[in-house]
Amino acid sequence: MLLMLYLIAITAEAMTGALSAGRRGMDWFGVVLIACITALGGGSVRDVLLGHYPLTWVKHPEYLILTSVAALLTILIAPLMRHLRSLFLVLDALGLVAFTVIGCMTALDMGLSMPVAAVSGVITGVFGGILRDIFCNDIPLIFRRELYASVSFAAAWCFLLCQWWGMPVEQGTLITLFGGLLLQGWCSRPVLVLQQCPFHMLANHL
């Protein structure tokens, strides 16, 4: 189940990365590169920091092929993307939680502590988007108004507590997915969109 979620997640994230590159007017190579960075960057950063080698996409090059194909497909069907926005929001939320769970499991399998596993989950969940925005010359979304990091952090501890209580991985993953989707939907409500604080307004005049 987790493998299927991971494949869906990297496909969806690759397509969001491709769209970001397209908005920046990049050519097909740039689109594919940004898509791969978005989909696989979080896991790569995690593996480097934890000393977990070989990197996931090096061990499984089929993931690199899948994300590249997803990027090229996005170029072809870009005009239809506006009609699939709701689907992409759901897939994006699923991807965030799936990446987070995989990051936690990687750290636990290495015998690391739960706090380190939680950080590993958050890094896996959000760093692909951070790298995407940096390469596209944008301020990363999670540093502005998106609550992705908060959702990822909550999902990480939800999964880790399920493991601590002795639940099977599949059951803990389902509970975390359900809770993560609910939290992501709740955090996306307009009332929770962060407004500019006085610091931001003051900084604009300095």
C-alpha positions as CSV (number, residue, x, y, z in Angstrom):
1,M,0.0,0.0,0.0
2,L,2.7,2.4,1.0
3,L,4.6,1.8,-2.3
4,M,1.4,2.6,-4.3
5,L,1.0,5.8,-2.3
6,Y,4.6,6.7,-2.9
7,L,4.3,6.2,-6.7
8,I,1.1,8.4,-6.7
9,A,2.9,11.0,-4.5
10,I,6.0,11.4,-6.7
11,T,3.9,11.5,-9.8
12,A,1.7,14.3,-8.4
13,E,4.6,16.2,-7.0
14,A,6.5,15.9,-10.3
15,M,3.5,17.4,-12.1
16,T,3.3,20.3,-9.7
17,G,7.0,20.9,-10.2
18,A,6.5,20.8,-13.9
19,L,3.8,23.4,-13.7
20,S,6.0,25.7,-11.6
21,A,8.7,25.4,-14.2
22,G,6.3,26.1,-17.0
23,R,5.1,29.3,-15.3
24,R,8.7,30.4,-15.3
25,G,9.0,29.8,-19.0
26,M,11.5,27.0,-18.8
27,D,12.2,24.6,-21.7
28,W,11.4,20.9,-21.6
29,F,14.8,20.1,-19.9
30,G,14.1,22.6,-17.1
31,V,10.6,21.3,-16.7
32,V,11.8,17.7,-16.3
33,L,14.7,18.8,-13.9
34,I,12.4,20.8,-11.7
35,A,9.8,18.0,-11.7
36,C,12.4,15.5,-10.6
37,I,13.8,17.8,-7.9
38,T,10.3,18.4,-6.5
39,A,9.4,14.7,-6.4
40,L,12.7,13.2,-5.3
41,G,14.5,16.1,-3.6
42,G,13.0,15.7,-0.1
43,G,14.0,12.0,0.1
44,S,17.5,12.8,-1.3
45,V,18.1,15.5,1.4
46,R,16.9,13.1,4.0
47,D,19.2,10.3,2.8
48,V,22.2,12.6,2.7
49,L,21.6,14.0,6.2
50,L,21.0,10.5,7.7
51,G,23.9,8.9,5.7
52,H,21.4,6.5,4.1
53,Y,23.0,5.3,0.9
54,P,22.5,4.7,-1.9
55,L,20.0,7.5,-2.5
56,T,16.4,6.2,-3.1
57,W,16.4,7.2,-6.8
58,V,19.8,5.7,-7.3
59,K,18.7,2.4,-5.9
60,H,15.4,2.6,-7.8
61,P,16.1,4.5,-11.1
62,E,12.5,3.6,-12.2
63,Y,11.4,6.5,-9.9
64,L,13.5,8.9,-11.9
65,I,11.9,7.6,-15.1
66,L,8.4,7.9,-13.7
67,T,8.9,11.5,-12.6
68,S,10.4,12.4,-16.0
69,V,7.5,10.9,-17.9
70,A,5.0,12.7,-15.6
71,A,6.8,16.0,-16.3
72,L,6.6,15.4,-20.1
73,L,3.0,14.4,-19.8
74,T,2.3,17.6,-17.9
75,I,3.6,19.6,-20.8
76,L,1.2,17.9,-23.2
77,I,-1.9,18.2,-21.0
78,A,-1.2,21.6,-19.3
79,P,-4.4,23.2,-20.8
80,L,-6.5,20.6,-19.0
81,M,-4.8,21.1,-15.6
82,R,-7.2,23.9,-14.5
83,H,-10.1,21.4,-14.6
84,L,-8.1,18.9,-12.3
85,R,-7.3,21.4,-9.6
86,S,-9.4,19.7,-6.9
87,L,-7.9,16.3,-7.7
88,F,-4.4,17.7,-7.5
89,L,-5.1,19.3,-4.1
90,V,-6.1,15.8,-2.8
91,L,-3.1,14.1,-4.4
92,D,-0.8,16.8,-3.0
93,A,-2.1,16.2,0.5
94,L,-1.8,12.5,0.1
95,G,1.7,12.9,-1.2
96,L,2.7,15.1,1.8
97,V,1.5,12.5,4.3
98,A,3.0,9.6,2.3
99,F,6.4,11.3,2.1
100,T,6.3,12.0,5.8
101,V,5.5,8.5,6.7
102,I,8.2,7.1,4.5
103,G,10.7,9.5,6.0
104,C,9.8,8.4,9.5
105,M,10.0,4.7,8.5
106,T,13.5,5.3,7.0
107,A,14.8,6.7,10.2
108,L,13.2,4.1,12.4
109,D,14.6,1.3,10.2
110,M,18.1,2.8,10.8
111,G,17.5,2.6,14.6
112,L,17.2,6.3,15.2
113,S,15.1,7.9,17.9
114,M,11.5,9.1,17.5
115,P,12.4,12.9,17.5
116,V,15.0,12.3,14.7
117,A,12.4,10.2,12.8
118,A,9.9,13.1,13.1
119,V,12.4,15.5,11.6
120,S,13.3,13.0,8.9
121,G,9.6,12.8,8.0
122,V,9.2,16.5,7.8
123,I,12.3,16.9,5.7
124,T,11.0,14.2,3.3
125,G,7.6,15.8,3.1
126,V,8.5,19.4,2.5
127,F,12.0,19.8,1.2
128,G,11.1,18.9,-2.4
129,G,8.8,21.9,-2.5
130,I,11.4,24.1,-0.9
131,L,14.0,23.1,-3.6
132,R,11.4,23.6,-6.3
133,D,10.6,27.2,-5.2
134,I,14.3,28.0,-4.8
135,F,15.2,26.8,-8.3
136,C,12.2,28.7,-9.6
137,N,13.4,31.9,-7.9
138,D,10.4,32.0,-5.5
139,I,10.2,32.3,-1.7
140,P,9.2,28.8,-0.6
141,L,5.5,28.5,0.0
142,I,6.0,27.0,3.5
143,F,7.8,30.2,4.6
144,R,4.8,32.3,3.5
145,R,1.2,31.2,3.9
146,E,1.2,27.4,3.5
147,L,1.0,25.2,6.6
148,Y,2.6,22.2,4.9
149,A,5.3,21.9,7.5
150,S,2.8,21.9,10.4
151,V,0.7,19.2,8.7
152,S,3.8,17.2,8.0
153,F,5.0,17.5,11.6
154,A,1.6,16.5,13.0
155,A,1.4,13.5,10.6
156,A,4.9,12.4,11.6
157,W,4.1,12.3,15.3
158,C,0.7,10.6,14.5
159,F,2.5,7.8,12.7
160,L,5.3,7.5,15.3
161,L,2.8,7.3,18.1
162,C,0.9,4.6,16.3
163,Q,4.2,2.7,16.0
164,W,4.9,3.3,19.7
165,W,1.5,1.8,20.6
166,G,2.4,-1.3,18.5
167,M,0.0,-0.8,15.6
168,P,0.8,-2.5,12.3
169,V,2.5,-0.2,9.8
170,E,-0.5,-0.4,7.4
171,Q,-3.0,0.5,10.1
172,G,-0.8,3.4,11.4
173,T,-0.4,4.6,7.8
174,L,-4.2,4.7,7.2
175,I,-4.8,6.5,10.4
176,T,-2.1,9.1,9.6
177,L,-3.4,9.5,6.0
178,F,-6.9,10.1,7.3
179,G,-5.8,12.5,10.0
180,G,-3.4,14.3,7.6
181,L,-6.1,14.9,5.0
182,L,-8.5,16.2,7.6
183,L,-5.8,18.6,9.0
184,Q,-4.7,19.7,5.6
185,G,-8.3,20.5,4.6
186,W,-8.9,22.4,7.9
187,C,-5.7,24.4,7.5
188,S,-6.7,25.4,4.0
189,R,-9.8,27.2,5.2
190,P,-9.8,30.9,4.4
191,V,-10.1,31.8,8.1
192,L,-6.7,30.2,8.6
193,V,-4.9,31.9,5.8
194,L,-2.1,33.9,7.5
195,Q,-2.4,37.7,7.0
196,Q,0.5,40.1,6.9
197,C,1.8,40.9,10.3
198,P,3.0,44.3,11.3
199,F,6.6,43.1,10.9
200,H,6.0,42.4,7.2
201,M,4.3,45.7,6.6
202,L,7.1,47.6,8.4
203,A,9.8,45.7,6.5
204,N,8.2,46.8,3.2
205,H,9.0,50.4,4.0
206,L,12.6,49.9,5.1
